[in-house]
Amino acid sequence: MRVQSWVDRLQTKIDRALAMLEAAPPAWGAHPDYGHLTLAVALGYLDFRHAGRWRTVNPRMVDWLARFADAVPAYAASAPPPA
C-alpha cells in the first residue's frame, strides 16, 4: 500500500536534510571516511530511485559528490547501470 501523505512527509525530511548539507557540505582531510561514504551512497540512491531530482536545487552537493567520486574511484565503478 502506498500512502501519499506518508511519502510526502518522508520527502520533506529528505529535502530538509539536503538543505542543511547544501548550506555546509561536509569536508574531509586527506581521505573521506565512512560518514562521507554513507552520504555519497545516499545521494547515489536518490539518483537511482528519484531520477536525481535533488541535483537541481543542491549544486554544492552535486560538486561535493563529484569530488567524492574523484577521491574514491570505486564509488563510480560500483554504481548501478543507468536505467
C-alpha positions, 0 to 999 in steps of 0.5 A: 500500500502506498500512502501519499501523505506518508511519502510526502512527509518522508520527502520533506525530511529528505529535502530538509536534510539536503538543505542543511548539507547544501548550506555546509557540505561536509569536508574531509582531510586527506581521505573521506571516511565512512560518514562521507561514504554513507552520504555519497551512497545516499545521494547515489540512491536518490539518483537511482530511485528519484531520477536525481531530482535533488541535483537541481536545487543542491549544486554544492552537493552535486560538486561535493559528490563529484569530488567524492567520486574523484577521491574514491574511484570505486564509488563510480565503478560500483554504481548501478547501470543507468536505467 
